[in-house]
Amino acid sequence: MKNRRKTGIGRSWIILIVLIIILALNQIPLPYYYSQPGEASGLEEMITVEEGYEEQGQFYLTTIRQRKANIPLYVWAQFSSYRNITPVEDFLREGETDDEYFHRQEMLMDNSQEAAKIAAYKEADRQFEVTYNGIRVAQVIEGMDAQNHLQSDDMITAVNGKSVDTLEEMNALLENKKAGTDVELTIKREEQTLTETVEINTFPENLDSSGRAGLGLLYPYTEREVTFKPDVEITSGSIGGPSAGFMFSMEIYNQLTEADLTNGLDIAGTGTMDDEGNIGRIGGISQKIVAAENSGVDVFFAPDDNSASPSNYEEAVETGEDIDVSMDIVPVQHISDAISYLNERQDNIS
């Protein structure tokens, strides 16, 4: 009886020691991010178009679960090609903190939502009005002259006395300016309007090794106020980044138009979206294919971009063959490609 009791106590100590070791390993951070397939999240609950039409099926965005890596996660990632370990420097800019990175992802999400709305309303031929405020300074590059004159949240409204509404307009005025050239900027800072003279500098080599010169801003963006008729709201929670823009557009368009594109199907996809409805490349397409297949999706739209090889679509097809998906993987370059595909699919069925 005593031997059994001693054996039981010995096992308890072994289990306790193993648990302590696991907990300790969990607390040791590594210079990597860990990611794995997330899930397909329905968009009907995230997006509401005022008096929008109902749908029989569902549009989904696909997510990737990501967190800072530790030793157990690093080991766990070695057993699947769809669990990834990525060096921190591939995500964070030099000197950027985790909080700044996630704030950048939130800004990208905000911009993608706005572009998604505009693209959908254009495609549906519905009304919206745009009021431009100027170019918002998100971050100033350390070591460049702009750091001496500009601050985060400044609003640039003119370059050399010429008004600018958009980032594209500002970039056009700064194009071909050589290092050492002075540029006069009109900015709004809180309640003040200021004029600052900023010297064009060569970008640090870690950001641009081509020797190109510029103003010295990271992630500046056009700030505008857009009014939509009917009104539309997107509630995306903690999801960040720009890759949901295309599927946001599809859900908005479907609620704006009487004919239901879903026709009872579960439809997922991914891709950035600009104001003109163009669908752009994203990262992590393979993990999103896995997430969609695990969620029982019928159709997956993948960006068929030409910016790099293989394209997102080619990667998606390769992953689909590897995990033997049952869903259809469809290439798209513009929102109209997805709309046409779904309309033709309905016509073929009926």
C-alpha contacts under 8 A as a table, 3 or more apart, distances in Angstrom:
res1	aa1	res2	aa2	distance
1	M	4	R	5.25
1	M	5	R	6.36
2	K	5	R	5.03
2	K	6	K	6.13
3	N	6	K	5.05
3	N	7	T	6.10
4	R	7	T	5.03
4	R	8	G	6.15
5	R	8	G	5.08
5	R	9	I	6.20
6	K	9	I	5.08
6	K	10	G	6.07
7	T	10	G	5.00
7	T	11	R	6.25
8	G	11	R	5.22
8	G	12	S	6.27
9	I	12	S	5.08
9	I	13	W	6.32
10	G	13	W	5.21
10	G	14	I	6.36
11	R	14	I	5.03
11	R	15	I	6.17
12	S	15	I	5.14
12	S	16	L	6.08
13	W	16	L	4.99
13	W	17	I	6.08
14	I	17	I	5.14
14	I	18	V	6.16
15	I	18	V	5.13
15	I	19	L	6.17
16	L	19	L	5.11
16	L	20	I	6.19
17	I	20	I	5.06
17	I	21	I	6.20
18	V	21	I	5.10
18	V	22	I	6.21
19	L	22	I	5.09
19	L	23	L	6.11
20	I	23	L	5.12
20	I	24	A	6.07
21	I	24	A	5.03
21	I	25	L	6.13
22	I	25	L	5.10
22	I	26	N	6.20
22	I	72	P	7.77
23	L	26	N	5.06
23	L	27	Q	6.57
24	A	27	Q	5.28
24	A	28	I	6.83
25	L	28	I	5.39
25	L	70	N	6.97
25	L	71	I	5.85
25	L	72	P	6.80
26	N	29	P	7.60
26	N	70	N	5.67
26	N	71	I	6.53
26	N	72	P	6.62
27	Q	70	N	7.08
28	I	70	N	5.85
28	I	71	I	6.96
29	P	68	K	7.14
29	P	69	A	6.32
29	P	70	N	5.00
29	P	71	I	7.59
30	L	68	K	7.37
30	L	69	A	5.65
30	L	70	N	5.43
30	L	71	I	7.24
31	P	68	K	7.98
31	P	69	A	7.39
31	P	87	P	6.06
31	P	88	V	5.49
32	Y	68	K	6.28
32	Y	69	A	5.41
32	Y	85	I	6.17
32	Y	86	T	5.28
32	Y	87	P	4.32
32	Y	88	V	4.78
33	Y	66	Q	6.85
33	Y	67	R	5.73
33	Y	68	K	4.50
33	Y	69	A	4.91
33	Y	85	I	5.73
33	Y	86	T	5.22
33	Y	87	P	6.33
33	Y	88	V	6.03
34	Y	66	Q	5.63
34	Y	67	R	5.47
34	Y	68	K	5.87
34	Y	69	A	4.90
34	Y	73	L	6.86
34	Y	74	Y	7.28
34	Y	77	A	7.72
34	Y	83	R	7.32
34	Y	84	N	5.75
34	Y	85	I	4.82
34	Y	86	T	6.58
35	S	64	I	6.55
35	S	65	R	5.43
35	S	66	Q	4.31
35	S	67	R	6.61
35	S	83	R	5.75
35	S	84	N	5.23
35	S	85	I	6.68
36	Q	64	I	5.90
36	Q	65	R	5.41
36	Q	66	Q	6.75
36	Q	82	Y	6.19
36	Q	83	R	4.54
36	Q	84	N	6.42
36	Q	287	Q	6.45
37	P	63	T	6.90
37	P	64	I	4.93
37	P	65	R	6.14
37	P	82	Y	7.00
37	P	83	R	7.31
37	P	287	Q	4.60
37	P	288	K	5.99
37	P	290	V	6.20
37	P	291	A	5.17
38	G	62	T	7.00
38	G	63	T	4.82
38	G	64	I	4.37
38	G	65	R	5.03
38	G	287	Q	7.63
38	G	288	K	7.24
38	G	291	A	5.52
39	E	62	T	5.72
39	E	63	T	5.52
39	E	64	I	7.28
39	E	288	K	7.82
39	E	291	A	4.84
39	E	292	A	6.65
39	E	294	N	7.66
39	E	295	S	6.72
40	A	60	Y	5.64
40	A	61	L	5.60
40	A	62	T	4.43
40	A	63	T	6.49
40	A	268	A	7.25
40	A	291	A	6.20
40	A	292	A	5.63
40	A	295	S	6.09
41	S	60	Y	5.19
41	S	61	L	5.44
41	S	62	T	6.27
41	S	63	T	7.66
42	G	45	E	6.59
42	G	46	M	7.48
42	G	58	Q	6.51
42	G	59	F	5.99
42	G	60	Y	4.48
42	G	61	L	6.71
43	L	46	M	4.98
43	L	47	I	6.01
43	L	58	Q	7.27
43	L	59	F	5.75
43	L	60	Y	5.43
43	L	61	L	6.89
43	L	248	F	7.34
43	L	251	E	6.66
44	E	47	I	5.52
44	E	48	T	7.19
44	E	58	Q	6.95
44	E	59	F	7.18
44	E	251	E	7.14
45	E	48	T	7.41
46	M	234	I	5.58
46	M	235	T	4.88
46	M	236	S	5.93
47	I	232	V	7.25
47	I	233	E	5.72
47	I	234	I	4.58
47	I	235	T	6.43
47	I	248	F	7.77
47	I	251	E	7.35
47	I	252	I	7.10
48	T	52	G	7.27
48	T	232	V	5.64
48	T	233	E	5.33
48	T	234	I	6.67
48	T	252	I	7.82
49	V	52	G	4.88
49	V	230	P	6.79
49	V	231	D	5.98
49	V	232	V	4.34
49	V	233	E	6.59
49	V	252	I	6.81
49	V	255	Q	6.29
49	V	256	L	7.06
50	E	230	P	5.60
50	E	231	D	5.39
50	E	232	V	6.11
51	E	230	P	7.68
52	G	255	Q	4.64
52	G	256	L	5.62
52	G	257	T	7.86
53	Y	254	N	7.33
53	Y	255	Q	4.66
53	Y	256	L	6.41
53	Y	257	T	6.70
53	Y	258	E	6.00
54	E	255	Q	6.48
54	E	260	D	7.62
55	E	58	Q	6.98
55	E	254	N	7.68
55	E	255	Q	7.62
55	E	260	D	5.66
55	E	261	L	7.87
55	E	262	T	6.72
55	E	263	N	7.51
55	E	264	G	7.61
56	Q	260	D	7.28
56	Q	262	T	6.55
56	Q	263	N	5.91
56	Q	264	G	4.61
56	Q	265	L	7.62
57	G	262	T	4.99
57	G	263	N	5.93
57	G	264	G	3.70
57	G	265	L	4.69
57	G	266	D	5.62
57	G	267	I	7.89
58	Q	262	T	6.34
58	Q	264	G	7.25
58	Q	265	L	6.45
58	Q	266	D	4.97
58	Q	267	I	6.20
59	F	247	M	7.15
59	F	250	M	7.48
59	F	251	E	6.19
59	F	262	T	7.39
59	F	266	D	6.10
59	F	267	I	4.85
59	F	268	A	5.75
60	Y	247	M	6.95
60	Y	266	D	7.37
60	Y	267	I	6.02
60	Y	268	A	4.54
60	Y	269	G	7.01
61	L	244	A	6.07
61	L	247	M	6.08
61	L	248	F	7.89
61	L	268	A	5.72
61	L	269	G	6.10
61	L	270	T	6.58
62	T	244	A	7.78
62	T	268	A	6.84
62	T	269	G	6.77
62	T	270	T	6.84
62	T	288	K	5.62
62	T	291	A	6.58
62	T	292	A	6.52
63	T	288	K	6.33
63	T	291	A	7.32
64	I	284	G	7.49
64	I	287	Q	6.75
64	I	288	K	6.69
69	A	73	L	5.88
69	A	74	Y	6.31
69	A	85	I	7.49
70	N	73	L	5.42
70	N	74	Y	6.06
71	I	74	Y	5.01
71	I	75	V	6.27
72	P	75	V	5.20
72	P	76	W	6.06
73	L	76	W	4.85
73	L	77	A	6.04
74	Y	77	A	5.32
74	Y	78	Q	6.95
74	Y	85	I	6.73
75	V	78	Q	5.52
75	V	79	F	7.66
76	W	79	F	5.92
76	W	80	S	7.89
76	W	83	R	7.90
77	A	80	S	5.92
77	A	81	S	7.63
77	A	82	Y	7.99
77	A	83	R	4.88
77	A	84	N	5.87
77	A	85	I	6.74
78	Q	81	S	7.43
78	Q	83	R	7.53
79	F	83	R	7.87
80	S	83	R	5.50
81	S	84	N	6.95
82	Y	286	S	7.08
82	Y	287	Q	5.77
82	Y	290	V	7.95
83	R	287	Q	7.88
86	T	90	D	6.92
87	P	90	D	5.64
87	P	91	F	7.58
88	V	91	F	5.48
88	V	92	L	6.05
89	E	92	L	5.05
89	E	93	R	6.54
89	E	94	E	7.51
90	D	93	R	7.84
91	F	101	Y	7.70
92	L	95	G	7.84
92	L	96	E	5.71
92	L	97	T	7.20
92	L	98	D	7.47
92	L	101	Y	6.29
93	R	96	E	5.22
94	E	206	N	7.98
96	E	100	E	6.00
96	E	101	Y	6.58
97	T	100	E	5.10
97	T	101	Y	6.20
98	D	101	Y	5.03
98	D	102	F	6.28
99	D	102	F	5.26
99	D	103	H	6.10
100	E	103	H	4.96
100	E	104	R	6.14
101	Y	104	R	5.06
101	Y	105	Q	6.38
102	F	105	Q	4.89
102	F	106	E	6.25
102	F	240	G	7.57
103	H	106	E	5.01
103	H	107	M	6.34
104	R	107	M	5.11
104	R	108	L	6.24
104	R	241	G	7.95
105	Q	108	L	5.03
105	Q	109	M	6.17
105	Q	240	G	4.97
105	Q	241	G	4.48
105	Q	242	P	7.61
106	E	109	M	5.01
106	E	110	D	6.24
106	E	239	I	7.92
106	E	240	G	5.12
106	E	241	G	6.30
107	M	110	D	5.04
107	M	111	N	6.22
107	M	241	G	7.64
108	L	111	N	5.15
108	L	112	S	6.04
108	L	240	G	7.14
108	L	241	G	5.06
108	L	242	P	5.25
109	M	112	S	5.04
109	M	113	Q	6.14
109	M	239	I	7.73
109	M	240	G	5.27
109	M	241	G	4.71
109	M	242	P	4.96
109	M	244	A	7.95
109	M	245	G	7.94
110	D	113	Q	5.24
110	D	114	E	6.48
111	N	114	E	5.25
111	N	115	A	6.28
111	N	242	P	7.54
112	S	115	A	5.11
112	S	116	A	5.93
112	S	241	G	7.92
112	S	242	P	5.20
112	S	243	S	7.83
112	S	244	A	7.48
112	S	245	G	5.08
112	S	272	T	7.07
112	S	273	M	6.51
112	S	274	D	7.43
113	Q	116	A	5.01
113	Q	117	K	6.24
113	Q	234	I	7.38
113	Q	245	G	5.95
113	Q	248	F	7.07
114	E	117	K	5.22
114	E	118	I	6.36
114	E	226	V	7.95
115	A	118	I	5.14
115	A	119	A	6.08
115	A	245	G	7.32
115	A	273	M	6.32
115	A	274	D	5.24
115	A	275	D	4.75
116	A	119	A	5.22
116	A	120	A	6.14
116	A	245	G	5.28
116	A	246	F	6.44
116	A	248	F	5.94
116	A	249	S	4.67
116	A	273	M	5.90
116	A	274	D	6.82
116	A	275	D	6.85
116	A	277	G	7.69
117	K	120	A	5.25
117	K	121	Y	6.15
117	K	232	V	7.86
117	K	248	F	7.56
117	K	249	S	6.04
117	K	252	I	6.93
118	I	121	Y	5.24
118	I	122	K	6.09
118	I	128	F	7.60
118	I	275	D	5.61
118	I	276	E	7.88
119	A	122	K	5.16
119	A	123	E	6.16
119	A	249	S	6.62
119	A	273	M	7.69
119	A	274	D	6.92
119	A	275	D	4.92
119	A	276	E	5.54
119	A	277	G	4.86
120	A	123	E	5.10
120	A	124	A	6.08
120	A	249	S	5.03
120	A	250	M	7.00
120	A	252	I	6.16
120	A	253	Y	5.02
120	A	277	G	7.44
121	Y	124	A	5.04
121	Y	125	D	5.82
121	Y	126	R	4.96
121	Y	127	Q	6.74
121	Y	128	F	7.32
121	Y	252	I	7.94
121	Y	253	Y	6.85
121	Y	256	L	7.88
122	K	125	D	4.95
122	K	126	R	6.25
122	K	127	Q	7.86
122	K	276	E	7.85
123	E	126	R	7.83
123	E	253	Y	7.42
123	E	277	G	7.82
123	E	336	S	7.62
124	A	253	Y	6.24
124	A	256	L	6.82
124	A	257	T	6.86
126	R	229	K	7.05
127	Q	228	F	6.19
127	Q	229	K	5.33
127	Q	230	P	7.65
128	F	226	V	6.79
128	F	227	T	5.43
128	F	228	F	4.29
128	F	229	K	5.86
129	E	226	V	5.56
129	E	227	T	5.13
129	E	228	F	6.57
130	V	224	R	6.70
130	V	225	E	5.79
130	V	226	V	4.51
130	V	227	T	6.56
131	T	224	R	5.52
131	T	225	E	5.09
131	T	226	V	6.35
132	Y	165	D	5.63
132	Y	166	T	7.36
132	Y	222	T	7.65
132	Y	223	E	6.35
132	Y	224	R	4.30
132	Y	225	E	6.41
133	N	155	M	7.86
133	N	157	T	7.48
133	N	165	D	6.36
133	N	222	T	7.65
133	N	223	E	5.57
133	N	224	R	5.38
133	N	225	E	7.64
134	G	155	M	6.00
134	G	156	I	5.68
134	G	157	T	5.01
134	G	164	V	6.39
134	G	165	D	4.59
134	G	166	T	5.96
134	G	167	L	7.84
134	G	222	T	5.94
134	G	223	E	5.71
134	G	224	R	7.31
135	I	155	M	5.45
135	I	156	I	5.04
135	I	157	T	6.69
135	I	164	V	7.83
135	I	165	D	6.85
135	I	166	T	6.07
135	I	167	L	5.85
135	I	220	P	6.50
135	I	221	Y	5.50
135	I	222	T	4.60
135	I	223	E	5.85
136	R	153	D	5.94
136	R	154	D	5.94
136	R	155	M	4.61
136	R	156	I	6.42
136	R	220	P	5.63
136	R	221	Y	5.46
136	R	222	T	6.21
136	R	223	E	6.08
137	V	140	V	7.34
137	V	150	L	7.93
137	V	151	Q	7.06
137	V	152	S	5.27
137	V	153	D	5.16
137	V	154	D	5.31
137	V	155	M	6.21
137	V	156	I	7.49
137	V	217	L	6.96
137	V	218	L	7.80
137	V	219	Y	7.44
137	V	220	P	4.92
137	V	221	Y	7.11
138	A	152	S	5.13
138	A	153	D	5.96
138	A	217	L	7.55
138	A	218	L	6.53
138	A	219	Y	5.76
138	A	220	P	5.32
138	A	221	Y	7.57
139	Q	151	Q	7.44
139	Q	152	S	5.35
139	Q	217	L	5.95
139	Q	218	L	5.07
139	Q	219	Y	6.60
139	Q	220	P	7.28
140	V	146	A	6.60
140	V	147	Q	5.74
140	V	150	L	7.17
140	V	151	Q	6.88
140	V	152	S	6.87
140	V	216	G	6.06
140	V	217	L	4.67
140	V	218	L	5.87
141	I	144	M	5.98
141	I	146	A	7.41
141	I	147	Q	6.58
141	I	216	G	5.29
141	I	217	L	5.67
141	I	218	L	6.36
142	E	147	Q	6.24
143	G	147	Q	6.82
144	M	147	Q	5.84
144	M	148	N	7.93
144	M	201	N	6.17
144	M	202	T	7.95
144	M	203	F	7.56
144	M	216	G	5.85
145	D	148	N	5.50
145	D	149	H	7.18
145	D	198	V	6.19
145	D	199	E	5.82
145	D	200	I	7.31
145	D	201	N	6.93
145	D	216	G	7.30
146	A	149	H	5.26
146	A	150	L	5.58
146	A	198	V	5.77
146	A	199	E	7.20
146	A	215	L	6.53
146	A	216	G	5.66
146	A	217	L	7.49
147	Q	150	L	5.71
147	Q	151	Q	7.17
147	Q	216	G	7.72
149	H	196	E	6.25
149	H	197	T	7.57
149	H	198	V	6.82
150	L	154	D	6.70
150	L	196	E	7.97
151	Q	154	D	5.66
153	D	189	R	7.44
154	D	187	I	6.36
154	D	188	K	5.91
154	D	189	R	5.13
154	D	190	E	7.77
155	M	187	I	5.24
155	M	188	K	5.01
155	M	189	R	6.61
156	I	159	V	7.89
156	I	164	V	7.74
156	I	185	L	6.73
156	I	186	T	5.88
156	I	187	I	4.40
156	I	188	K	6.56
157	T	163	S	5.78
157	T	164	V	5.41
157	T	165	D	6.69
157	T	185	L	7.62
157	T	186	T	5.63
157	T	187	I	5.70
157	T	188	K	7.35
158	A	161	G	5.60
158	A	162	K	5.09
158	A	163	S	4.11
158	A	164	V	5.13
158	A	185	L	5.77
158	A	186	T	4.94
158	A	187	I	7.24
159	V	162	K	5.23
159	V	163	S	6.52
159	V	164	V	6.96
159	V	170	M	7.03
159	V	173	L	7.27
159	V	183	V	6.97
159	V	184	E	5.83
159	V	185	L	4.86
159	V	186	T	6.53
160	N	183	V	6.20
160	N	184	E	4.74
160	N	185	L	6.18
160	N	186	T	7.95
161	G	184	E	7.29
161	G	185	L	7.55
161	G	186	T	7.40
164	V	167	L	7.81
164	V	169	E	5.82
164	V	170	M	5.91
165	D	169	E	6.78
165	D	170	M	7.85
165	D	222	T	7.28
166	T	169	E	5.25
166	T	170	M	6.49
166	T	221	Y	7.79
166	T	222	T	5.05
166	T	223	E	7.73
167	L	170	M	5.11
167	L	171	N	6.09
167	L	220	P	7.36
167	L	221	Y	6.03
167	L	222	T	5.36
168	E	171	N	5.14
168	E	172	A	6.18
169	E	172	A	5.17
169	E	173	L	6.52
170	M	173	L	5.25
170	M	174	L	6.34
171	N	174	L	5.03
171	N	175	E	5.88
172	A	175	E	5.17
174	L	177	K	5.63
174	L	214	G	7.53
174	L	215	L	7.90
177	K	181	T	6.56
177	K	200	I	7.22
177	K	213	A	7.41
177	K	214	G	7.41
178	K	181	T	5.85
178	K	200	I	6.75
178	K	201	N	7.83
178	K	213	A	6.28
178	K	214	G	7.90
179	A	199	E	7.49
179	A	200	I	4.96
179	A	201	N	4.74
179	A	202	T	5.88
179	A	213	A	5.57
179	A	214	G	7.42
180	G	199	E	5.80
180	G	200	I	5.47
180	G	201	N	6.28
181	T	199	E	5.59
181	T	200	I	5.34
182	D	197	T	6.30
182	D	198	V	5.57
182	D	199	E	4.36
182	D	200	I	6.17
183	V	197	T	5.53
183	V	198	V	5.27
183	V	199	E	6.15
183	V	200	I	7.15
184	E	195	T	6.78
184	E	196	E	5.78
184	E	197	T	4.42
184	E	198	V	6.36
185	L	195	T	5.65
185	L	196	E	5.27
185	L	197	T	6.16
185	L	198	V	7.30
186	T	193	T	7.08
186	T	194	L	5.80
186	T	195	T	4.61
186	T	196	E	6.54
187	I	193	T	5.73
187	I	194	L	5.29
187	I	195	T	6.28
187	I	196	E	7.59
188	K	191	E	7.00
188	K	192	Q	5.66
188	K	193	T	4.54
188	K	194	L	6.25
189	R	192	Q	5.23
189	R	193	T	6.38
189	R	194	L	7.36
198	V	215	L	7.45
199	E	215	L	7.31
200	I	213	A	6.40
200	I	214	G	5.33
200	I	215	L	5.18
200	I	216	G	7.54
201	N	213	A	5.22
201	N	214	G	5.70
201	N	215	L	6.64
201	N	216	G	7.13
202	T	211	G	6.12
202	T	212	R	5.69
202	T	213	A	3.93
202	T	214	G	6.32
203	F	207	L	6.65
203	F	208	D	5.96
203	F	209	S	7.92
203	F	211	G	6.75
203	F	212	R	6.21
203	F	213	A	5.59
203	F	214	G	6.65
203	F	216	G	7.02
204	P	207	L	5.59
204	P	208	D	6.24
204	P	209	S	7.41
205	E	208	D	5.00
205	E	209	S	4.45
205	E	210	S	7.66
205	E	211	G	7.34
206	N	209	S	6.54
208	D	211	G	6.75
208	D	212	R	6.99
209	S	212	R	7.71
217	L	220	P	6.31
227	T	231	D	7.40
228	F	231	D	4.99
228	F	232	V	6.82
232	V	252	I	7.90
236	S	239	I	5.85
241	G	244	A	7.57
242	P	245	G	5.90
242	P	271	G	7.76
242	P	272	T	5.57
242	P	273	M	7.86
243	S	246	F	7.29
243	S	270	T	5.88
243	S	271	G	4.79
243	S	272	T	4.68
243	S	273	M	7.89
243	S	282	I	5.96
244	A	247	M	5.61
244	A	248	F	6.18
244	A	270	T	5.81
244	A	271	G	6.18
244	A	272	T	6.40
245	G	248	F	5.12
245	G	249	S	6.35
245	G	270	T	7.66
245	G	271	G	6.41
245	G	272	T	4.98
245	G	273	M	4.94
246	F	249	S	5.15
246	F	250	M	6.49
246	F	269	G	7.74
246	F	270	T	6.27
246	F	271	G	5.34
246	F	272	T	5.59
246	F	273	M	5.02
246	F	279	I	6.40
246	F	335	I	7.19
247	M	250	M	4.94
247	M	251	E	6.30
247	M	268	A	7.35
247	M	269	G	6.29
247	M	270	T	6.34
247	M	271	G	7.55
248	F	251	E	5.34
248	F	252	I	6.20
249	S	252	I	5.14
249	S	253	Y	5.96
249	S	273	M	7.87
249	S	335	I	7.71
250	M	253	Y	5.15
250	M	254	N	6.11
250	M	335	I	7.38
251	E	254	N	5.14
251	E	255	Q	6.33
252	I	255	Q	5.25
252	I	256	L	6.22
253	Y	256	L	5.02
253	Y	257	T	6.30
254	N	257	T	5.39
254	N	258	E	7.57
254	N	259	A	7.56
254	N	260	D	6.26
254	N	261	L	6.33
255	Q	258	E	7.45
257	T	260	D	7.35
260	D	263	N	5.89
261	L	339	I	7.24
261	L	342	L	5.95
261	L	343	N	6.57
262	T	265	L	5.12
262	T	266	D	7.08
262	T	267	I	7.11
262	T	342	L	7.30
263	N	346	Q	7.20
265	L	297	V	7.97
265	L	298	D	6.25
265	L	299	V	7.71
266	D	296	G	7.74
266	D	297	V	5.12
266	D	298	D	5.32
266	D	299	V	6.75
267	I	297	V	5.95
267	I	298	D	5.90
267	I	299	V	4.85
267	I	300	F	6.04
267	I	301	F	7.97
268	A	292	A	6.81
268	A	297	V	6.57
268	A	298	D	7.92
268	A	299	V	6.19
268	A	300	F	4.81
268	A	301	F	6.43
269	G	299	V	7.93
269	G	300	F	4.86
269	G	301	F	4.32
269	G	302	A	5.94
270	T	282	I	7.48
270	T	285	I	7.86
270	T	301	F	6.60
270	T	302	A	6.09
270	T	303	P	7.19
271	G	279	I	5.63
271	G	280	G	5.31
271	G	281	R	5.79
271	G	282	I	5.70
271	G	302	A	7.04
271	G	303	P	5.93
272	T	278	N	7.93
272	T	279	I	5.39
272	T	280	G	4.65
272	T	281	R	6.55
272	T	282	I	6.79
273	M	276	E	7.98
273	M	277	G	5.95
273	M	278	N	5.65
273	M	279	I	4.93
273	M	280	G	6.27
274	D	277	G	5.48
274	D	278	N	5.59
274	D	279	I	7.05
275	D	278	N	7.56
277	G	334	H	5.56
277	G	335	I	5.40
277	G	336	S	7.72
278	N	333	Q	6.12
278	N	334	H	4.52
278	N	335	I	6.59
279	I	303	P	6.19
279	I	305	D	7.92
279	I	332	V	7.22
279	I	333	Q	5.17
279	I	334	H	5.26
279	I	335	I	6.90
280	G	303	P	6.19
280	G	305	D	6.55
280	G	333	Q	7.42
281	R	303	P	5.87
281	R	304	D	7.80
281	R	305	D	6.15
281	R	307	S	7.75
281	R	311	S	7.82
281	R	312	N	6.38
282	I	285	I	6.88
282	I	303	P	7.99
282	I	312	N	7.31
284	G	287	Q	5.48
284	G	288	K	6.45
285	I	288	K	5.06
285	I	289	I	6.27
285	I	312	N	6.35
285	I	315	E	7.01
285	I	316	A	6.23
286	S	289	I	5.14
286	S	290	V	6.50
286	S	315	E	6.58
286	S	316	A	5.77
286	S	319	T	5.79
287	Q	290	V	5.14
287	Q	291	A	6.26
288	K	291	A	4.90
288	K	292	A	6.09
289	I	292	A	5.14
289	I	293	E	6.15
289	I	300	F	7.77
289	I	316	A	6.43
289	I	319	T	7.05
289	I	320	G	6.93
290	V	293	E	5.21
290	V	294	N	6.09
290	V	319	T	7.90
290	V	320	G	7.97
290	V	323	I	7.75
291	A	294	N	5.21
291	A	295	S	6.31
292	A	295	S	5.10
292	A	296	G	6.51
292	A	297	V	5.54
292	A	300	F	7.53
293	E	296	G	5.25
293	E	297	V	5.80
293	E	325	V	6.21
293	E	326	S	7.41
293	E	327	M	6.95
294	N	297	V	7.79
296	G	327	M	7.87
297	V	300	F	7.21
297	V	327	M	6.21
298	D	326	S	7.48
298	D	327	M	4.61
298	D	328	D	6.36
299	V	327	M	5.30
299	V	328	D	4.77
299	V	329	I	6.09
299	V	330	V	7.31
300	F	327	M	6.90
300	F	328	D	6.09
300	F	329	I	4.83
300	F	330	V	6.09
301	F	329	I	5.95
301	F	330	V	4.85
301	F	331	P	5.96
301	F	332	V	6.42
301	F	338	A	7.31
302	A	312	N	6.21
302	A	313	Y	5.00
302	A	316	A	6.94
302	A	329	I	6.90
302	A	330	V	6.06
302	A	331	P	5.16
302	A	332	V	6.05
303	P	311	S	7.50
303	P	312	N	5.53
303	P	313	Y	5.63
303	P	331	P	5.88
303	P	332	V	5.15
303	P	333	Q	5.84
304	D	311	S	5.99
304	D	312	N	6.07
304	D	313	Y	5.11
304	D	314	E	7.78
304	D	331	P	5.16
304	D	332	V	5.35
304	D	333	Q	5.54
305	D	308	A	7.37
305	D	311	S	5.69
305	D	312	N	6.82
305	D	313	Y	7.74
305	D	333	Q	6.53
306	N	309	S	7.25
306	N	311	S	6.47
307	S	311	S	7.49
308	A	311	S	5.90
310	P	313	Y	7.94
310	P	314	E	5.77
310	P	315	E	6.32
311	S	314	E	5.14
311	S	315	E	6.30
312	N	315	E	5.14
312	N	316	A	6.06
313	Y	316	A	4.95
313	Y	317	V	6.19
313	Y	329	I	7.92
313	Y	330	V	7.63
313	Y	331	P	5.79
314	E	317	V	5.19
314	E	318	E	6.25
315	E	318	E	5.13
315	E	319	T	6.19
316	A	319	T	5.16
316	A	320	G	6.01
316	A	329	I	7.34
317	V	320	G	4.91
317	V	321	E	6.19
317	V	329	I	6.77
318	E	321	E	5.24
318	E	322	D	6.25
319	T	322	D	4.94
319	T	323	I	6.28
320	G	323	I	5.46
320	G	324	D	5.56
320	G	325	V	5.09
320	G	329	I	7.92
321	E	324	D	4.86
321	E	325	V	6.66
332	V	335	I	7.37
332	V	337	D	5.58
332	V	338	A	6.29
333	Q	337	D	6.66
334	H	337	D	5.41
334	H	338	A	7.28
335	I	338	A	5.47
335	I	339	I	6.48
336	S	339	I	4.99
336	S	340	S	5.96
337	D	340	S	5.22
337	D	341	Y	6.15
338	A	341	Y	5.10
338	A	342	L	6.29
339	I	342	L	5.34
339	I	343	N	6.17
340	S	343	N	5.13
340	S	344	E	6.03
341	Y	344	E	5.22
341	Y	345	R	6.05
342	L	345	R	5.00
342	L	346	Q	6.26
343	N	346	Q	5.19
343	N	347	D	6.31
344	E	347	D	4.97
344	E	348	N	6.15
345	R	348	N	5.18
345	R	349	I	6.31
346	Q	349	I	5.17
346	Q	350	S	6.12
347	D	350	S	5.22
